């Protein structure tokens, strides 16, 4: 059996790839049947140590004993798939394989899979730095509860992510693909991935997944996490509660988020060596321009001010009899957000 590994990176349409291929019936390819279409959490369960410190499991307060039982079960299923499938190609997809700080997951996974397959091919979509920093900040506020303005604006740390792939899987087996509409088949990463691995995929079978936040929604969630209430954690269901909240808040606003150009320029100056390293691996330029139509954000204070301005929009998310009136300040904003979050649990 040959294995095709899709290793992200984050913010390159991975969720759409995973949802699409998990439900496809393909004559020559099998999408590894794990717990979720995104294999990241199950790969971490099987191969990360200490497993209980992996962010998802720590957030939900899962014990090591419980996790090790699940690990054994999933390893047995994985082994069974490898030994019994009659498909020529096995597809595995997880951004954790290029995630920081999960180098051990990638190494242990490589040690497990390489002796069991006849051929390996690793495809990684690489997002240019400016768009990655903007999208990465949004994702970190949503998913990790980031509540401080990052010094290096979520720089992608290309070498830290990609060097392990070169070391473990050898460069001849890697494809670094620039994540840019002009560089993808029909401007779509899912169709592009399908084309690269020889799967005939009609465009109407592509799963669309785009859960970004507007500048206004991002500002509200960031401010709430910074001053009022940290991201829920320590219990099963914490992840889902957080998802429910940011999906509700995502109904606010329409402006695009982007870091201020002068901040971006300073980071680019500091990170030139990392960018040039990635460009050498790819054999082409990677630097992109700031997105058009975005409001350049310079600091936390600007986000906080936008959040307070959107108090009426937050109140509108609540039934009229549950809205808390008051002056346009943080206290009134947080009171409404707490009531909103309480209604989701």
VOTORVEX-912312 format. One record per residue (C-alpha): residue in three letters; x, y, z. Coordinates in Angstrom, 2 decimals. Layout:
<vextor res="ALA" xx="X" yy="Y" zz="Z"/>
...
END
This chain:
<vextor res="UNK" xx="0.00" yy="0.00" zz="0.00"/>
<vextor res="UNK" xx="1.10" yy="3.54" zz="-0.77"/>
<vextor res="UNK" xx="0.38" yy="6.39" zz="1.63"/>
<vextor res="UNK" xx="-0.45" yy="9.97" zz="0.70"/>
<vextor res="UNK" xx="-0.02" yy="12.35" zz="3.62"/>
<vextor res="UNK" xx="-1.65" yy="15.77" zz="3.54"/>
<vextor res="UNK" xx="0.21" yy="17.73" zz="6.23"/>
<vextor res="UNK" xx="-1.59" yy="21.06" zz="6.22"/>
<vextor res="UNK" xx="-0.26" yy="23.61" zz="6.87"/>
<vextor res="UNK" xx="-2.85" yy="25.39" zz="9.00"/>
<vextor res="UNK" xx="-5.10" yy="27.94" zz="7.28"/>
<vextor res="UNK" xx="-4.82" yy="26.39" zz="3.82"/>
<vextor res="UNK" xx="-8.26" yy="24.86" zz="3.35"/>
<vextor res="UNK" xx="-7.46" yy="21.64" zz="5.19"/>
<vextor res="UNK" xx="-10.96" yy="21.29" zz="6.66"/>
<vextor res="UNK" xx="-12.52" yy="21.35" zz="3.20"/>
<vextor res="UNK" xx="-10.06" yy="18.72" zz="1.96"/>
<vextor res="UNK" xx="-10.78" yy="16.52" zz="4.97"/>
<vextor res="UNK" xx="-14.57" yy="16.78" zz="4.83"/>
<vextor res="UNK" xx="-14.60" yy="16.16" zz="1.09"/>
<vextor res="UNK" xx="-12.38" yy="13.09" zz="1.03"/>
<vextor res="UNK" xx="-13.83" yy="11.53" zz="4.17"/>
<vextor res="UNK" xx="-17.16" yy="11.06" zz="2.41"/>
<vextor res="UNK" xx="-15.88" yy="10.08" zz="-1.04"/>
<vextor res="UNK" xx="-16.08" yy="6.53" zz="-2.34"/>
<vextor res="UNK" xx="-12.94" yy="6.20" zz="-4.47"/>
<vextor res="UNK" xx="-11.90" yy="3.15" zz="-6.54"/>
<vextor res="UNK" xx="-8.17" yy="3.32" zz="-5.78"/>
<vextor res="UNK" xx="-7.93" yy="5.52" zz="-2.68"/>
<vextor res="UNK" xx="-9.08" yy="5.09" zz="0.90"/>
<vextor res="UNK" xx="-9.38" yy="8.03" zz="3.27"/>
<vextor res="UNK" xx="-8.21" yy="6.66" zz="6.62"/>
<vextor res="UNK" xx="-11.36" yy="6.09" zz="8.72"/>
<vextor res="UNK" xx="-10.52" yy="7.69" zz="12.06"/>
<vextor res="UNK" xx="-12.79" yy="9.39" zz="14.58"/>
<vextor res="UNK" xx="-13.06" yy="12.67" zz="12.63"/>
<vextor res="UNK" xx="-12.24" yy="13.75" zz="9.06"/>
<vextor res="UNK" xx="-9.43" yy="15.88" zz="10.52"/>
<vextor res="UNK" xx="-6.99" yy="13.21" zz="11.68"/>
<vextor res="UNK" xx="-4.98" yy="15.60" zz="13.87"/>
<vextor res="UNK" xx="-6.50" yy="14.76" zz="17.25"/>
<vextor res="UNK" xx="-6.43" yy="11.01" zz="16.69"/>
<vextor res="UNK" xx="-2.84" yy="11.14" zz="15.40"/>
<vextor res="UNK" xx="-1.91" yy="13.05" zz="18.56"/>
<vextor res="UNK" xx="-3.79" yy="10.49" zz="20.64"/>
<vextor res="UNK" xx="-1.78" yy="7.68" zz="19.07"/>
<vextor res="UNK" xx="1.63" yy="9.30" zz="18.82"/>
<vextor res="UNK" xx="2.06" yy="12.34" zz="21.12"/>
<vextor res="UNK" xx="3.72" yy="12.13" zz="24.54"/>
<vextor res="UNK" xx="2.75" yy="13.08" zz="27.16"/>
<vextor res="UNK" xx="-0.60" yy="12.53" zz="25.48"/>
<vextor res="UNK" xx="-2.55" yy="14.18" zz="28.29"/>
<vextor res="UNK" xx="-0.75" yy="17.48" zz="27.59"/>
<vextor res="UNK" xx="-1.97" yy="17.72" zz="24.01"/>
<vextor res="UNK" xx="-4.04" yy="20.90" zz="23.89"/>
<vextor res="UNK" xx="-7.40" yy="19.32" zz="23.03"/>
<vextor res="UNK" xx="-7.17" yy="16.64" zz="25.72"/>
<vextor res="UNK" xx="-5.83" yy="19.01" zz="28.39"/>
<vextor res="UNK" xx="-8.65" yy="21.44" zz="27.64"/>
<vextor res="UNK" xx="-11.22" yy="18.72" zz="28.22"/>
<vextor res="UNK" xx="-9.54" yy="17.41" zz="31.38"/>
<vextor res="UNK" xx="-9.07" yy="13.87" zz="30.07"/>
<vextor res="UNK" xx="-6.96" yy="11.52" zz="32.20"/>
<vextor res="UNK" xx="-3.86" yy="9.72" zz="30.95"/>
<vextor res="UNK" xx="-5.39" yy="6.35" zz="31.81"/>
<vextor res="UNK" xx="-8.47" yy="7.06" zz="29.70"/>
<vextor res="UNK" xx="-6.39" yy="8.37" zz="26.79"/>
<vextor res="UNK" xx="-4.07" yy="5.35" zz="26.76"/>
<vextor res="UNK" xx="-7.06" yy="3.02" zz="26.52"/>
<vextor res="UNK" xx="-8.32" yy="4.98" zz="23.53"/>
<vextor res="UNK" xx="-4.82" yy="5.00" zz="22.05"/>
<vextor res="UNK" xx="-4.63" yy="1.23" zz="22.01"/>
<vextor res="UNK" xx="-8.04" yy="0.94" zz="20.39"/>
<vextor res="UNK" xx="-7.21" yy="3.38" zz="17.59"/>
<vextor res="UNK" xx="-3.77" yy="1.87" zz="16.95"/>
<vextor res="UNK" xx="-5.40" yy="-1.52" zz="16.50"/>
<vextor res="UNK" xx="-7.91" yy="-0.04" zz="14.03"/>
<vextor res="UNK" xx="-5.12" yy="1.69" zz="12.14"/>
<vextor res="UNK" xx="-3.12" yy="-1.55" zz="11.91"/>
<vextor res="UNK" xx="-6.23" yy="-3.42" zz="10.75"/>
<vextor res="UNK" xx="-6.87" yy="-0.90" zz="7.97"/>
<vextor res="UNK" xx="-3.30" yy="-1.20" zz="6.74"/>
<vextor res="UNK" xx="-3.44" yy="-4.97" zz="6.65"/>
<vextor res="UNK" xx="-6.93" yy="-5.51" zz="5.23"/>
<vextor res="UNK" xx="-7.64" yy="-2.67" zz="2.78"/>
<vextor res="UNK" xx="-7.64" yy="-3.62" zz="-0.89"/>
<vextor res="UNK" xx="-7.13" yy="-0.01" zz="-2.00"/>
<vextor res="UNK" xx="-3.80" yy="0.99" zz="-3.53"/>
<vextor res="UNK" xx="-3.53" yy="4.36" zz="-1.79"/>
<vextor res="UNK" xx="-4.24" yy="5.43" zz="1.77"/>
<vextor res="UNK" xx="-4.89" yy="9.14" zz="2.44"/>
<vextor res="UNK" xx="-4.04" yy="10.64" zz="5.84"/>
<vextor res="UNK" xx="-4.66" yy="14.30" zz="6.63"/>
<vextor res="UNK" xx="-3.72" yy="16.28" zz="9.72"/>
<vextor res="UNK" xx="-2.32" yy="19.76" zz="10.29"/>
<vextor res="UNK" xx="-0.78" yy="18.47" zz="13.53"/>
<vextor res="UNK" xx="2.00" yy="17.00" zz="11.36"/>
<vextor res="UNK" xx="3.26" yy="20.54" zz="10.74"/>
<vextor res="UNK" xx="1.92" yy="21.97" zz="14.00"/>
<vextor res="UNK" xx="3.99" yy="23.55" zz="16.72"/>
<vextor res="UNK" xx="4.98" yy="22.14" zz="19.18"/>
<vextor res="UNK" xx="4.03" yy="18.62" zz="18.04"/>
<vextor res="UNK" xx="7.26" yy="17.41" zz="16.45"/>
<vextor res="UNK" xx="7.02" yy="14.19" zz="18.48"/>
<vextor res="UNK" xx="3.65" yy="13.33" zz="16.96"/>
<vextor res="UNK" xx="5.15" yy="13.60" zz="13.48"/>
<vextor res="UNK" xx="8.26" yy="11.58" zz="14.37"/>
<vextor res="UNK" xx="6.38" yy="8.76" zz="16.07"/>
<vextor res="UNK" xx="3.84" yy="8.67" zz="13.26"/>
<vextor res="UNK" xx="6.63" yy="8.42" zz="10.68"/>
<vextor res="UNK" xx="8.30" yy="5.62" zz="12.65"/>
<vextor res="UNK" xx="4.98" yy="3.78" zz="12.70"/>
<vextor res="UNK" xx="3.85" yy="4.23" zz="9.09"/>
<vextor res="UNK" xx="7.02" yy="4.09" zz="6.98"/>
<vextor res="UNK" xx="7.90" yy="0.41" zz="7.56"/>
<vextor res="UNK" xx="4.32" yy="-0.58" zz="6.69"/>
<vextor res="UNK" xx="3.95" yy="1.07" zz="3.26"/>
<vextor res="UNK" xx="5.67" yy="0.67" zz="-0.09"/>
<vextor res="UNK" xx="5.74" yy="4.35" zz="-0.93"/>
<vextor res="UNK" xx="5.11" yy="7.67" zz="0.80"/>
<vextor res="UNK" xx="4.12" yy="11.01" zz="-0.65"/>
<vextor res="UNK" xx="3.69" yy="14.13" zz="1.46"/>
<vextor res="UNK" xx="1.77" yy="17.15" zz="0.13"/>
<vextor res="UNK" xx="1.86" yy="20.36" zz="2.13"/>
<vextor res="UNK" xx="0.19" yy="23.62" zz="1.14"/>
<vextor res="UNK" xx="2.26" yy="26.60" zz="2.26"/>
<vextor res="UNK" xx="0.47" yy="29.87" zz="2.94"/>
<vextor res="UNK" xx="2.30" yy="33.13" zz="2.22"/>
<vextor res="UNK" xx="3.26" yy="35.00" zz="5.39"/>
<vextor res="UNK" xx="1.04" yy="38.09" zz="5.40"/>
<vextor res="UNK" xx="-2.23" yy="36.26" zz="4.80"/>
<vextor res="UNK" xx="-1.13" yy="33.53" zz="7.20"/>
<vextor res="UNK" xx="-0.50" yy="36.01" zz="10.01"/>
<vextor res="UNK" xx="-3.90" yy="37.64" zz="9.58"/>
<vextor res="UNK" xx="-5.76" yy="34.33" zz="9.36"/>
<vextor res="UNK" xx="-3.65" yy="32.74" zz="12.10"/>
<vextor res="UNK" xx="-4.48" yy="35.51" zz="14.55"/>
<vextor res="UNK" xx="-8.20" yy="35.03" zz="13.93"/>
<vextor res="UNK" xx="-7.87" yy="31.27" zz="14.40"/>
<vextor res="UNK" xx="-5.87" yy="31.63" zz="17.61"/>
<vextor res="UNK" xx="-8.45" yy="33.97" zz="19.14"/>
<vextor res="UNK" xx="-11.24" yy="31.57" zz="18.13"/>
<vextor res="UNK" xx="-9.64" yy="28.25" zz="18.93"/>
<vextor res="UNK" xx="-7.01" yy="28.88" zz="21.58"/>
<vextor res="UNK" xx="-8.50" yy="31.87" zz="23.35"/>
<vextor res="UNK" xx="-5.55" yy="34.13" zz="22.50"/>
<vextor res="UNK" xx="-5.91" yy="37.30" zz="24.55"/>
<vextor res="UNK" xx="-2.76" yy="39.29" zz="23.87"/>
<vextor res="UNK" xx="-1.39" yy="41.05" zz="20.83"/>
<vextor res="UNK" xx="1.40" yy="38.82" zz="19.44"/>
<vextor res="UNK" xx="4.85" yy="40.40" zz="19.11"/>
<vextor res="UNK" xx="5.58" yy="38.69" zz="15.79"/>
<vextor res="UNK" xx="1.96" yy="38.78" zz="14.54"/>
<vextor res="UNK" xx="1.56" yy="34.99" zz="14.32"/>
<vextor res="UNK" xx="4.58" yy="34.50" zz="12.05"/>
<vextor res="UNK" xx="4.23" yy="31.01" zz="10.49"/>
<vextor res="UNK" xx="7.69" yy="29.71" zz="11.56"/>
<vextor res="UNK" xx="8.19" yy="27.86" zz="8.31"/>
<vextor res="UNK" xx="11.46" yy="26.15" zz="9.18"/>
<vextor res="UNK" xx="10.16" yy="24.91" zz="12.53"/>
<vextor res="UNK" xx="7.15" yy="23.36" zz="10.80"/>
<vextor res="UNK" xx="8.66" yy="21.99" zz="7.61"/>
<vextor res="UNK" xx="12.18" yy="20.87" zz="8.51"/>
<vextor res="UNK" xx="10.87" yy="17.78" zz="10.31"/>
<vextor res="UNK" xx="9.06" yy="16.67" zz="7.14"/>
<vextor res="UNK" xx="12.28" yy="16.87" zz="5.16"/>
<vextor res="UNK" xx="14.17" yy="14.96" zz="7.86"/>
<vextor res="UNK" xx="11.58" yy="12.23" zz="8.37"/>
<vextor res="UNK" xx="10.16" yy="11.68" zz="4.88"/>
<vextor res="UNK" xx="13.04" yy="12.91" zz="2.64"/>
<vextor res="UNK" xx="12.72" yy="15.86" zz="0.32"/>
<vextor res="UNK" xx="12.22" yy="13.72" zz="-2.80"/>
<vextor res="UNK" xx="8.90" yy="12.55" zz="-1.32"/>
<vextor res="UNK" xx="7.66" yy="16.05" zz="-0.45"/>
<vextor res="UNK" xx="5.62" yy="18.56" zz="-2.40"/>
<vextor res="UNK" xx="5.46" yy="22.09" zz="-1.01"/>
<vextor res="UNK" xx="2.63" yy="23.85" zz="-2.83"/>
<vextor res="UNK" xx="2.08" yy="27.60" zz="-2.65"/>
<vextor res="UNK" xx="-1.41" yy="28.31" zz="-1.28"/>
<vextor res="UNK" xx="-2.55" yy="30.91" zz="-3.75"/>
<vextor res="UNK" xx="-5.65" yy="30.88" zz="-5.93"/>
<vextor res="UNK" xx="-3.60" yy="31.50" zz="-9.07"/>
<vextor res="UNK" xx="-1.48" yy="28.47" zz="-8.22"/>
<vextor res="UNK" xx="-4.32" yy="26.01" zz="-7.56"/>
<vextor res="UNK" xx="-6.44" yy="24.04" zz="-9.99"/>
<vextor res="UNK" xx="-9.50" yy="26.16" zz="-10.74"/>
<vextor res="UNK" xx="-8.45" yy="28.32" zz="-7.77"/>
<vextor res="UNK" xx="-9.61" yy="25.63" zz="-5.34"/>
<vextor res="UNK" xx="-7.35" yy="23.73" zz="-2.93"/>
<vextor res="UNK" xx="-9.63" yy="20.67" zz="-2.76"/>
<vextor res="UNK" xx="-9.73" yy="20.26" zz="-6.54"/>
<vextor res="UNK" xx="-6.00" yy="20.87" zz="-6.62"/>
<vextor res="UNK" xx="-5.30" yy="18.13" zz="-4.06"/>
<vextor res="UNK" xx="-7.58" yy="15.71" zz="-5.92"/>
<vextor res="UNK" xx="-5.82" yy="16.43" zz="-9.19"/>
<vextor res="UNK" xx="-2.39" yy="15.88" zz="-7.66"/>
<vextor res="UNK" xx="-3.28" yy="12.45" zz="-6.26"/>
<vextor res="UNK" xx="-5.25" yy="11.26" zz="-9.30"/>
<vextor res="UNK" xx="-8.79" yy="11.41" zz="-7.96"/>
<vextor res="UNK" xx="-11.57" yy="12.49" zz="-10.31"/>
<vextor res="UNK" xx="-13.53" yy="14.98" zz="-8.22"/>
<vextor res="UNK" xx="-16.51" yy="16.94" zz="-9.60"/>
<vextor res="UNK" xx="-16.66" yy="20.51" zz="-8.30"/>
<vextor res="UNK" xx="-20.12" yy="19.94" zz="-6.80"/>
<vextor res="UNK" xx="-18.67" yy="17.32" zz="-4.43"/>
<vextor res="UNK" xx="-16.34" yy="19.81" zz="-2.75"/>
<vextor res="UNK" xx="-17.22" yy="20.54" zz="0.88"/>
<vextor res="UNK" xx="-17.04" yy="24.24" zz="1.66"/>
<vextor res="UNK" xx="-15.71" yy="25.21" zz="5.08"/>
<vextor res="UNK" xx="-14.96" yy="28.83" zz="5.85"/>
<vextor res="UNK" xx="-15.61" yy="30.01" zz="9.39"/>
<vextor res="UNK" xx="-13.63" yy="33.22" zz="9.56"/>
<vextor res="UNK" xx="-14.57" yy="36.22" zz="11.71"/>
<vextor res="UNK" xx="-15.14" yy="39.78" zz="10.68"/>
<vextor res="UNK" xx="-13.03" yy="42.50" zz="12.28"/>
<vextor res="UNK" xx="-15.96" yy="43.42" zz="14.53"/>
<vextor res="UNK" xx="-16.59" yy="39.84" zz="15.70"/>
<vextor res="UNK" xx="-12.87" yy="39.25" zz="16.22"/>
<vextor res="UNK" xx="-12.59" yy="42.39" zz="18.33"/>
<vextor res="UNK" xx="-15.51" yy="41.36" zz="20.55"/>
<vextor res="UNK" xx="-14.20" yy="37.83" zz="21.12"/>
<vextor res="UNK" xx="-10.62" yy="39.00" zz="21.73"/>
<vextor res="UNK" xx="-11.73" yy="41.63" zz="24.25"/>
<vextor res="UNK" xx="-14.00" yy="39.19" zz="26.06"/>
<vextor res="UNK" xx="-11.22" yy="36.62" zz="26.40"/>
<vextor res="UNK" xx="-8.70" yy="39.24" zz="27.51"/>
<vextor res="UNK" xx="-10.65" yy="40.90" zz="30.30"/>
<vextor res="UNK" xx="-13.73" yy="38.93" zz="31.23"/>
<vextor res="UNK" xx="-13.66" yy="35.20" zz="30.71"/>
<vextor res="UNK" xx="-10.98" yy="32.82" zz="29.50"/>
<vextor res="UNK" xx="-11.69" yy="30.14" zz="26.97"/>
<vextor res="UNK" xx="-13.70" yy="27.28" zz="28.56"/>
<vextor res="UNK" xx="-11.51" yy="24.35" zz="29.58"/>
<vextor res="UNK" xx="-11.15" yy="21.45" zz="32.00"/>
<vextor res="UNK" xx="-14.30" yy="19.53" zz="31.09"/>
<vextor res="UNK" xx="-15.63" yy="17.40" zz="28.28"/>
<vextor res="UNK" xx="-17.59" yy="19.67" zz="25.97"/>
<vextor res="UNK" xx="-15.39" yy="22.73" zz="26.56"/>
<vextor res="UNK" xx="-14.27" yy="22.78" zz="22.93"/>
<vextor res="UNK" xx="-17.84" yy="22.65" zz="21.65"/>
<vextor res="UNK" xx="-18.95" yy="25.41" zz="24.01"/>
<vextor res="UNK" xx="-16.21" yy="27.65" zz="22.67"/>
<vextor res="UNK" xx="-17.20" yy="26.85" zz="19.07"/>
<vextor res="UNK" xx="-20.83" yy="27.72" zz="19.80"/>
<vextor res="UNK" xx="-19.84" yy="31.09" zz="21.20"/>
<vextor res="UNK" xx="-17.61" yy="32.21" zz="18.35"/>
<vextor res="UNK" xx="-20.14" yy="30.99" zz="15.80"/>
<vextor res="UNK" xx="-22.79" yy="33.11" zz="17.47"/>
<vextor res="UNK" xx="-20.51" yy="36.15" zz="17.60"/>
<vextor res="UNK" xx="-19.54" yy="35.59" zz="13.95"/>
<vextor res="UNK" xx="-22.91" yy="37.04" zz="12.95"/>
<vextor res="UNK" xx="-21.54" yy="40.48" zz="13.85"/>
<vextor res="UNK" xx="-19.93" yy="42.81" zz="11.33"/>
<vextor res="UNK" xx="-18.54" yy="42.66" zz="7.81"/>
<vextor res="UNK" xx="-15.14" yy="44.37" zz="7.78"/>
<vextor res="UNK" xx="-11.97" yy="42.41" zz="7.04"/>
<vextor res="UNK" xx="-9.24" yy="42.10" zz="9.64"/>
<vextor res="UNK" xx="-5.62" yy="42.82" zz="8.82"/>
<vextor res="UNK" xx="-2.54" yy="43.88" zz="10.75"/>
<vextor res="UNK" xx="-1.27" yy="47.41" zz="10.04"/>
<vextor res="UNK" xx="1.25" yy="47.44" zz="7.14"/>
<vextor res="UNK" xx="4.00" yy="49.07" zz="9.21"/>
<vextor res="UNK" xx="3.76" yy="46.28" zz="11.82"/>
<vextor res="UNK" xx="3.87" yy="43.65" zz="9.08"/>
<vextor res="UNK" xx="6.93" yy="45.27" zz="7.49"/>
<vextor res="UNK" xx="8.85" yy="45.17" zz="10.76"/>
<vextor res="UNK" xx="8.07" yy="41.49" zz="11.27"/>
<vextor res="UNK" xx="9.08" yy="40.69" zz="7.69"/>
<vextor res="UNK" xx="12.43" yy="42.38" zz="8.30"/>
<vextor res="UNK" xx="13.03" yy="40.29" zz="11.41"/>
<vextor res="UNK" xx="11.94" yy="37.05" zz="9.75"/>
<vextor res="UNK" xx="13.67" yy="37.33" zz="6.37"/>
<vextor res="UNK" xx="15.93" yy="34.31" zz="7.01"/>
<vextor res="UNK" xx="12.94" yy="32.04" zz="7.73"/>
<vextor res="UNK" xx="11.06" yy="33.28" zz="4.66"/>
<vextor res="UNK" xx="14.09" yy="32.81" zz="2.40"/>
<vextor res="UNK" xx="14.59" yy="29.28" zz="3.76"/>
<vextor res="UNK" xx="11.02" yy="28.35" zz="2.81"/>
<vextor res="UNK" xx="11.37" yy="29.94" zz="-0.62"/>
<vextor res="UNK" xx="14.49" yy="27.86" zz="-1.26"/>
<vextor res="UNK" xx="12.60" yy="24.67" zz="-0.43"/>
<vextor res="UNK" xx="9.81" yy="25.64" zz="-2.80"/>
<vextor res="UNK" xx="11.92" yy="27.16" zz="-5.56"/>
<vextor res="UNK" xx="9.71" yy="30.22" zz="-5.89"/>
<vextor res="UNK" xx="8.87" yy="33.52" zz="-4.12"/>
<vextor res="UNK" xx="6.33" yy="33.31" zz="-1.31"/>
<vextor res="UNK" xx="5.87" yy="36.88" zz="-0.06"/>
<vextor res="UNK" xx="2.36" yy="38.30" zz="-0.50"/>
<vextor res="UNK" xx="0.74" yy="41.72" zz="-0.14"/>
<vextor res="UNK" xx="-1.70" yy="42.80" zz="2.59"/>
<vextor res="UNK" xx="-5.34" yy="42.01" zz="1.71"/>
<vextor res="UNK" xx="-7.27" yy="44.77" zz="0.01"/>
<vextor res="UNK" xx="-10.11" yy="46.36" zz="1.92"/>
<vextor res="UNK" xx="-8.84" yy="45.40" zz="5.38"/>
<vextor res="UNK" xx="-8.62" yy="47.76" zz="8.34"/>
<vextor res="UNK" xx="-5.01" yy="47.91" zz="9.52"/>
<vextor res="UNK" xx="-4.92" yy="47.07" zz="13.24"/>
<vextor res="UNK" xx="-1.95" yy="48.44" zz="15.16"/>
<vextor res="UNK" xx="-2.56" yy="47.35" zz="18.74"/>
<vextor res="UNK" xx="-4.93" yy="45.86" zz="21.30"/>
<vextor res="UNK" xx="-6.49" yy="49.21" zz="22.14"/>
<vextor res="UNK" xx="-7.85" yy="49.49" zz="18.62"/>
<vextor res="UNK" xx="-9.51" yy="46.07" zz="18.90"/>
<vextor res="UNK" xx="-10.98" yy="46.94" zz="22.29"/>
<vextor res="UNK" xx="-12.42" yy="50.20" zz="20.98"/>
<vextor res="UNK" xx="-14.06" yy="48.38" zz="18.06"/>
<vextor res="UNK" xx="-15.50" yy="45.81" zz="20.47"/>
<vextor res="UNK" xx="-17.16" yy="48.51" zz="22.60"/>
<vextor res="UNK" xx="-18.55" yy="50.20" zz="19.47"/>
<vextor res="UNK" xx="-20.28" yy="46.91" zz="18.67"/>
<vextor res="UNK" xx="-22.17" yy="46.63" zz="21.96"/>
<vextor res="UNK" xx="-25.54" yy="47.14" zz="20.16"/>
<vextor res="UNK" xx="-24.69" yy="44.30" zz="17.75"/>
<vextor res="UNK" xx="-23.90" yy="42.00" zz="20.69"/>
<vextor res="UNK" xx="-27.14" yy="42.93" zz="22.42"/>
<vextor res="UNK" xx="-29.02" yy="42.13" zz="19.22"/>
<vextor res="UNK" xx="-27.82" yy="38.51" zz="19.47"/>
<vextor res="UNK" xx="-29.90" yy="38.11" zz="22.64"/>
<vextor res="UNK" xx="-33.68" yy="37.93" zz="22.95"/>
<vextor res="UNK" xx="-34.98" yy="41.40" zz="23.71"/>
<vextor res="UNK" xx="-36.01" yy="40.53" zz="27.26"/>
<vextor res="UNK" xx="-32.50" yy="39.25" zz="28.08"/>
<vextor res="UNK" xx="-30.49" yy="42.24" zz="26.90"/>
<vextor res="UNK" xx="-28.65" yy="44.24" zz="29.53"/>
<vextor res="UNK" xx="-28.76" yy="47.99" zz="28.98"/>
<vextor res="UNK" xx="-26.14" yy="50.41" zz="30.16"/>
<vextor res="UNK" xx="-23.40" yy="52.76" zz="28.99"/>
<vextor res="UNK" xx="-21.19" yy="51.72" zz="26.09"/>
<vextor res="UNK" xx="-18.29" yy="50.33" zz="28.11"/>
<vextor res="UNK" xx="-16.56" yy="47.03" zz="28.86"/>
<vextor res="UNK" xx="-18.78" yy="46.24" zz="31.83"/>
<vextor res="UNK" xx="-21.98" yy="46.38" zz="29.78"/>
<vextor res="UNK" xx="-20.38" yy="44.50" zz="26.90"/>
<vextor res="UNK" xx="-19.20" yy="41.68" zz="29.15"/>
<vextor res="UNK" xx="-22.53" yy="41.42" zz="30.94"/>
<vextor res="UNK" xx="-24.26" yy="40.80" zz="27.62"/>
<vextor res="UNK" xx="-21.58" yy="38.38" zz="26.42"/>
<vextor res="UNK" xx="-21.78" yy="36.37" zz="29.65"/>
<vextor res="UNK" xx="-25.52" yy="36.09" zz="29.26"/>
<vextor res="UNK" xx="-25.05" yy="35.08" zz="25.62"/>
<vextor res="UNK" xx="-22.54" yy="32.39" zz="26.56"/>
<vextor res="UNK" xx="-24.71" yy="31.11" zz="29.43"/>
<vextor res="UNK" xx="-27.55" yy="30.58" zz="26.98"/>
<vextor res="UNK" xx="-25.36" yy="28.31" zz="24.84"/>
<vextor res="UNK" xx="-24.38" yy="25.82" zz="27.55"/>
END
